[in-house]
Amino acid sequence: MDFTSKCARSSLALATVPIKLLALGPMKLVAWMAPDTLAKFMQSRMPENLKKTGMKADDSFLKFITSTEIVFKMASHKLSDIWKKSEEGKPALDSKLYNLATGEWVSLLSYTKPNRPLVLNFGSCS
């Protein structure tokens, strides 16, 4: 990808931030006024593969999806993806993941163990 297209994609990524922040307002209001209703709605819309993992739309999940931090982190990660410099055969780039159990951002490479490959499975196992 050339420099001009990276700049254009970066501009689009940054342009969505105010829209996403405005969309958080009504969601935060519903989470505050009727958290059980929002949790039931989110649970009903959750993909089956996430339900099989035991993930539930509980307080930590609602706090996560209604935080302004997630909007800025998503924009930051999108910009990092646009401007990353990965090459085949070179060490993997480190990405940040949100741990719903602890509520903290963790490094993807923190899950690596010596003499054991880290396998990322993007897809269904069913």
NUBALUM-424734 format. One record per residue: residue number from 1; residue in one letter; x, y negated, z of N, C-alpha, C in turn. Coordinates in steps of 0.001 Angstrom, whole numbers, plus 500000, padded with zeros to 6 digits. Example, Ala and Ser with C-alpha at 12.3 -4.5 7.8 and 13.67 -1.06 7.14 Angstrom:
# NUBALUM-424734
+-----+------+--------+--------+--------+--------+--------+--------+--------+--------+--------+
:  nr : rest :   n_c1 :   n_c2 :   n_c3 :  ca_c1 :  ca_c2 :  ca_c3 :   c_c1 :   c_c2 :   c_c3 :
+-----+------+--------+--------+--------+--------+--------+--------+--------+--------+--------+
:   1 :    A : 513190 : 505690 : 507800 : 512300 : 504500 : 507800 : 513200 : 503300 : 507800 :
:   2 :    S : 512850 : 502250 : 507080 : 513670 : 501060 : 507140 : 512900 : 499970 : 507870 :
+-----+------+--------+--------+--------+--------+--------+--------+--------+--------+--------+
This chain:
# NUBALUM-424734
+-----+------+--------+--------+--------+--------+--------+--------+--------+--------+--------+
:  nr : rest :   n_c1 :   n_c2 :   n_c3 :  ca_c1 :  ca_c2 :  ca_c3 :   c_c1 :   c_c2 :   c_c3 :
+-----+------+--------+--------+--------+--------+--------+--------+--------+--------+--------+
:   1 :    M : 500850 : 501166 : 500000 : 500000 : 500000 : 500000 : 500906 : 498757 : 500000 :
:   2 :    D : 500604 : 497818 : 499147 : 501450 : 496628 : 499051 : 501070 : 495582 : 500105 :
:   3 :    F : 501895 : 494558 : 500213 : 501744 : 493529 : 501243 : 500406 : 492800 : 501136 :
:   4 :    T : 499989 : 492464 : 499924 : 498732 : 491724 : 499731 : 497532 : 492536 : 500202 :
:   5 :    S : 497497 : 493809 : 499857 : 496350 : 494625 : 500283 : 496369 : 494849 : 501795 :
:   6 :    K : 497567 : 494937 : 502389 : 497636 : 495049 : 503853 : 497103 : 493788 : 504515 :
:   7 :    C : 497417 : 492621 : 503954 : 496911 : 491354 : 504504 : 495390 : 491281 : 504368 :
:   8 :    A : 494864 : 491707 : 503231 : 493414 : 491684 : 503015 : 492709 : 492624 : 503983 :
:   9 :    R : 493227 : 493828 : 504147 : 492623 : 494781 : 505079 : 492719 : 494284 : 506515 :
:  10 :    S : 493827 : 493627 : 506857 : 493983 : 493071 : 508200 : 492959 : 491977 : 508453 :
:  11 :    S : 492723 : 491130 : 507463 : 491732 : 490057 : 507595 : 490340 : 490624 : 507817 :
:  12 :    L : 489999 : 491660 : 507079 : 488689 : 492294 : 507258 : 488559 : 492920 : 508648 :
:  13 :    A : 489626 : 493548 : 509122 : 489595 : 494162 : 510448 : 489389 : 493102 : 511525 :
:  14 :    L : 490062 : 491973 : 511393 : 489925 : 490900 : 512385 : 488578 : 490189 : 512279 :
:  15 :    A : 488010 : 490140 : 511087 : 486719 : 489473 : 510900 : 485583 : 490225 : 511588 :
:  16 :    T : 485748 : 491516 : 511801 : 484682 : 492294 : 512448 : 484660 : 492132 : 513961 :
:  17 :    V : 485743 : 491619 : 514551 : 485828 : 491507 : 516016 : 484709 : 490639 : 516599 :
:  18 :    P : 484471 : 489404 : 516090 : 483387 : 488605 : 516681 : 482013 : 489259 : 516528 :
:  19 :    I : 481794 : 489951 : 515436 : 480511 : 490624 : 515221 : 480320 : 491740 : 516246 :
:  20 :    K : 481377 : 492510 : 516463 : 481291 : 493596 : 517443 : 481114 : 493057 : 518859 :
:  21 :    L : 481762 : 491927 : 519163 : 481594 : 491323 : 520486 : 480162 : 490840 : 520691 :
:  22 :    L : 479573 : 490256 : 519665 : 478173 : 489820 : 519766 : 477238 : 491010 : 519933 :
:  23 :    A : 477550 : 492108 : 519287 : 476705 : 493300 : 519396 : 476772 : 493919 : 520790 :
:  24 :    L : 477822 : 493633 : 521532 : 477945 : 494184 : 522886 : 476941 : 493563 : 523855 :
:  25 :    G : 476541 : 492312 : 523599 : 475620 : 491616 : 524501 : 474345 : 492396 : 524777 :
:  26 :    P : 473566 : 492710 : 523739 : 472337 : 493476 : 523986 : 472597 : 494852 : 524600 :
:  27 :    M : 473697 : 495483 : 524189 : 473995 : 496803 : 524724 : 474334 : 496728 : 526213 :
:  28 :    K : 475084 : 495696 : 526614 : 475412 : 495518 : 528032 : 474140 : 495233 : 528847 :
:  29 :    L : 473244 : 494453 : 528274 : 471989 : 494139 : 528952 : 471175 : 495401 : 529193 :
:  30 :    V : 471067 : 496244 : 528177 : 470324 : 497497 : 528324 : 471031 : 498413 : 529325 :
:  31 :    A : 472364 : 498462 : 529264 : 473112 : 499300 : 530212 : 472924 : 498825 : 531642 :
:  32 :    W : 472744 : 497536 : 531826 : 472546 : 496986 : 533161 : 471106 : 497199 : 533637 :
:  33 :    M : 470126 : 496979 : 532735 : 468716 : 497051 : 533127 : 468178 : 498485 : 533151 :
:  34 :    A : 468594 : 499289 : 532184 : 468056 : 500653 : 532078 : 469163 : 501630 : 531707 :
:  35 :    P : 470105 : 501859 : 532609 : 471225 : 502738 : 532256 : 470795 : 504169 : 531947 :
:  36 :    D : 469762 : 504666 : 532633 : 469319 : 506037 : 532374 : 468737 : 506171 : 530969 :
:  37 :    T : 467977 : 505159 : 530549 : 467386 : 505180 : 529212 : 468479 : 505144 : 528149 :
:  38 :    L : 469473 : 504281 : 528343 : 470578 : 504200 : 527388 : 471372 : 505496 : 527378 :
:  39 :    A : 471592 : 506088 : 528544 : 472333 : 507349 : 528617 : 471586 : 508457 : 527874 :
:  40 :    K : 470269 : 508525 : 528057 : 469474 : 509535 : 527340 : 469529 : 509304 : 525839 :
:  41 :    F : 469447 : 508033 : 525418 : 469522 : 507710 : 523995 : 470885 : 508107 : 523425 :
:  42 :    M : 471955 : 507752 : 524140 : 473302 : 508082 : 523669 : 473511 : 509599 : 523640 :
:  43 :    Q : 472980 : 510296 : 524639 : 473112 : 511754 : 524685 : 472376 : 512389 : 523509 :
:  44 :    S : 471209 : 511844 : 523153 : 470454 : 512405 : 522029 : 471133 : 512139 : 520690 :
:  45 :    R : 471912 : 511064 : 520597 : 472597 : 510715 : 519355 : 473999 : 511311 : 519267 :
:  46 :    M : 474465 : 511930 : 520349 : 475812 : 512482 : 520391 : 475889 : 513711 : 519483 :
:  47 :    P : 476936 : 513792 : 518673 : 477086 : 514963 : 517794 : 477168 : 516264 : 518592 :
:  48 :    E : 476713 : 517333 : 517979 : 476670 : 518630 : 518657 : 478048 : 519092 : 519130 :
:  49 :    N : 479075 : 518808 : 518341 : 480411 : 519274 : 518748 : 480877 : 518592 : 520032 :
:  50 :    L : 480466 : 517341 : 520274 : 480807 : 516681 : 521531 : 479988 : 517236 : 522684 :
:  51 :    K : 478734 : 517579 : 522406 : 477899 : 518164 : 523460 : 478480 : 519503 : 523919 :
:  52 :    K : 479032 : 520268 : 522969 : 479613 : 521567 : 523311 : 480827 : 521426 : 524222 :
:  53 :    T : 481497 : 520291 : 524164 : 482668 : 520080 : 525028 : 482266 : 519746 : 526457 :
:  54 :    G : 480977 : 519487 : 526664 : 480506 : 519127 : 527994 : 480482 : 517633 : 528232 :
:  55 :    M : 480811 : 516840 : 527195 : 480794 : 515393 : 527348 : 479360 : 514920 : 527558 :
:  56 :    K : 479194 : 514036 : 528506 : 477874 : 513481 : 528803 : 477940 : 511960 : 528755 :
:  57 :    A : 476818 : 511351 : 528443 : 476740 : 509889 : 528427 : 476511 : 509412 : 529862 :
:  58 :    D : 477544 : 509531 : 530699 : 477434 : 509126 : 532095 : 477935 : 507697 : 532279 :
:  59 :    D : 478124 : 507288 : 533536 : 478528 : 505913 : 533832 : 479852 : 505532 : 533183 :
:  60 :    S : 480835 : 506426 : 533235 : 482139 : 506097 : 532652 : 482044 : 505956 : 531137 :
:  61 :    F : 481216 : 506771 : 530507 : 481022 : 506679 : 529060 : 480345 : 505360 : 528707 :
:  62 :    L : 479289 : 504992 : 529450 : 478585 : 503732 : 529184 : 479493 : 502539 : 529436 :
:  63 :    K : 480303 : 502616 : 530485 : 481248 : 501537 : 530773 : 482249 : 501400 : 529624 :
:  64 :    F : 482685 : 502532 : 529093 : 483643 : 502548 : 527988 : 483052 : 501925 : 526720 :
:  65 :    I : 481854 : 502340 : 526332 : 481307 : 501856 : 525058 : 480761 : 500436 : 525134 :
:  66 :    T : 480584 : 499899 : 526338 : 480100 : 498523 : 526459 : 481187 : 497560 : 526917 :
:  67 :    S : 482437 : 497966 : 526852 : 483523 : 497095 : 527303 : 484059 : 496257 : 526146 :
:  68 :    T : 484469 : 495041 : 526463 : 485102 : 494207 : 525443 : 486490 : 494742 : 525128 :
:  69 :    E : 487087 : 495417 : 526092 : 488412 : 495978 : 525885 : 488421 : 496938 : 524694 :
:  70 :    I : 487367 : 497739 : 524557 : 487334 : 498718 : 523471 : 487323 : 498020 : 522116 :
:  71 :    V : 486646 : 496882 : 522013 : 486614 : 496148 : 520739 : 488016 : 495681 : 520360 :
:  72 :    F : 488722 : 495106 : 521324 : 490067 : 494617 : 521046 : 491047 : 495770 : 520803 :
:  73 :    K : 490899 : 496853 : 521548 : 491764 : 498011 : 521338 : 491532 : 498615 : 519955 :
:  74 :    M : 490264 : 498712 : 519539 : 489968 : 499262 : 518223 : 490565 : 498386 : 517126 :
:  75 :    A : 490463 : 497079 : 517283 : 491052 : 496165 : 516292 : 492569 : 496308 : 516281 :
:  76 :    S : 493148 : 496399 : 517454 : 494599 : 496559 : 517551 : 495057 : 497858 : 516899 :
:  77 :    H : 494317 : 498929 : 517137 : 494674 : 500218 : 516546 : 494493 : 500195 : 515031 :
:  78 :    K : 493446 : 499522 : 514584 : 493231 : 499425 : 513142 : 494374 : 498655 : 512489 :
:  79 :    L : 494786 : 497562 : 513119 : 495916 : 496793 : 512581 : 497196 : 497627 : 512607 :
:  80 :    S : 497390 : 498373 : 513680 : 498571 : 499242 : 513759 : 498565 : 500279 : 512641 :
:  81 :    D : 497395 : 500833 : 512360 : 497298 : 501811 : 511274 : 497606 : 501184 : 509921 :
:  82 :    I : 497133 : 499957 : 509722 : 497377 : 499284 : 508443 : 498859 : 499010 : 508249 :
:  83 :    W : 499529 : 498563 : 509309 : 500927 : 498134 : 509204 : 501942 : 499194 : 509626 :
:  84 :    K : 501494 : 500399 : 509920 : 502446 : 501426 : 510383 : 503421 : 501811 : 509271 :
:  85 :    K : 504530 : 502346 : 509713 : 505570 : 502748 : 508777 : 505918 : 504203 : 509040 :
:  86 :    S : 505013 : 505072 : 508677 : 505284 : 506486 : 508875 : 505838 : 507079 : 507587 :
:  87 :    E : 506692 : 508059 : 507758 : 507292 : 508731 : 506620 : 507298 : 510226 : 506872 :
:  88 :    E : 507134 : 510973 : 505791 : 507155 : 512423 : 505898 : 508529 : 512886 : 506360 :
:  89 :    G : 508524 : 513812 : 507311 : 509770 : 514350 : 507815 : 510390 : 513550 : 508947 :
:  90 :    K : 509819 : 512391 : 509269 : 510324 : 511553 : 510359 : 509516 : 511849 : 511625 :
:  91 :    P : 509982 : 511423 : 512792 : 509203 : 511639 : 514021 : 507815 : 510987 : 513931 :
:  92 :    A : 506864 : 511610 : 514574 : 505484 : 511111 : 514551 : 505380 : 509768 : 515258 :
:  93 :    L : 504498 : 508929 : 514738 : 504217 : 507655 : 515399 : 503317 : 507911 : 516597 :
:  94 :    D : 503490 : 507133 : 517629 : 502681 : 507302 : 518827 : 501416 : 506460 : 518720 :
:  95 :    S : 500302 : 507044 : 519067 : 499024 : 506344 : 519075 : 498468 : 506367 : 520482 :
:  96 :    K : 497552 : 505462 : 520755 : 496915 : 505423 : 522072 : 495547 : 506087 : 521987 :
:  97 :    L : 495206 : 506843 : 523014 : 493919 : 507515 : 523126 : 493256 : 507090 : 524422 :
:  98 :    Y : 491927 : 507020 : 524409 : 491201 : 506679 : 525627 : 490770 : 507967 : 526306 :
:  99 :    N : 491194 : 508158 : 527541 : 490846 : 509332 : 528325 : 489565 : 509028 : 529093 :
: 100 :    L : 488465 : 509645 : 528688 : 487186 : 509382 : 529339 : 487168 : 509854 : 530787 :
: 101 :    A : 487950 : 510863 : 531102 : 487967 : 511383 : 532480 : 488598 : 510389 : 533446 :
: 102 :    T : 489682 : 509718 : 533025 : 490378 : 508801 : 533923 : 490066 : 507339 : 533642 :
: 103 :    G : 489534 : 507055 : 532452 : 489241 : 505670 : 532088 : 490477 : 504874 : 531712 :
: 104 :    E : 491547 : 505559 : 531344 : 492796 : 504884 : 531005 : 493202 : 505206 : 529574 :
: 105 :    W : 494018 : 504322 : 529003 : 494607 : 504565 : 527685 : 495879 : 505367 : 527893 :
: 106 :    V : 496035 : 506426 : 527110 : 497214 : 507272 : 527217 : 497875 : 507421 : 525851 :
: 107 :    S : 499124 : 507750 : 525877 : 499895 : 507955 : 524663 : 499603 : 509344 : 524100 :
: 108 :    L : 499419 : 509445 : 522792 : 499207 : 510745 : 522163 : 500399 : 511659 : 522403 :
: 109 :    L : 501582 : 511105 : 522284 : 502783 : 511925 : 522451 : 503032 : 512323 : 523901 :
: 110 :    S : 502265 : 511763 : 524848 : 502415 : 512191 : 526239 : 501880 : 513610 : 526439 :
: 111 :    Y : 501119 : 514109 : 525463 : 500587 : 515467 : 525547 : 501566 : 516511 : 525004 :
: 112 :    T : 502711 : 516084 : 524495 : 503686 : 517039 : 523976 : 504415 : 517739 : 525113 :
: 113 :    K : 504852 : 518958 : 524834 : 505631 : 519740 : 525793 : 506846 : 520294 : 525068 :
: 114 :    P : 507959 : 520429 : 525774 : 509178 : 520943 : 525136 : 508955 : 522325 : 524509 :
: 115 :    N : 509514 : 522515 : 523337 : 509456 : 523799 : 522619 : 508036 : 524283 : 522353 :
: 116 :    R : 507128 : 523353 : 522228 : 505735 : 523706 : 521943 : 505149 : 522647 : 521029 :
: 117 :    P : 504639 : 523029 : 519865 : 504099 : 522018 : 518946 : 502784 : 521434 : 519459 :
: 118 :    L : 502564 : 520171 : 519153 : 501294 : 519524 : 519472 : 500402 : 519667 : 518249 :
: 119 :    V : 499263 : 520307 : 518406 : 498345 : 520553 : 517298 : 497143 : 519633 : 517435 :
: 120 :    L : 496863 : 518877 : 516387 : 495678 : 518023 : 516343 : 494691 : 518672 : 515376 :
: 121 :    N : 493502 : 518968 : 515867 : 492498 : 519601 : 515044 : 491398 : 518590 : 514775 :
: 122 :    F : 491321 : 518103 : 513552 : 490289 : 517145 : 513158 : 489227 : 517905 : 512397 :
: 123 :    G : 488230 : 518357 : 513094 : 487168 : 519100 : 512415 : 486465 : 520019 : 513365 :
: 124 :    S : 485606 : 520783 : 512812 : 484782 : 521697 : 513607 : 485458 : 523051 : 513738 :
: 125 :    C : 485318 : 523632 : 514890 : 485867 : 524960 : 515120 : 484778 : 526021 : 515023 :
: 126 :    S : 483585 : 525598 : 514648 : 482489 : 526570 : 514593 : 482317 : 527144 : 513221 :
+-----+------+--------+--------+--------+--------+--------+--------+--------+--------+--------+
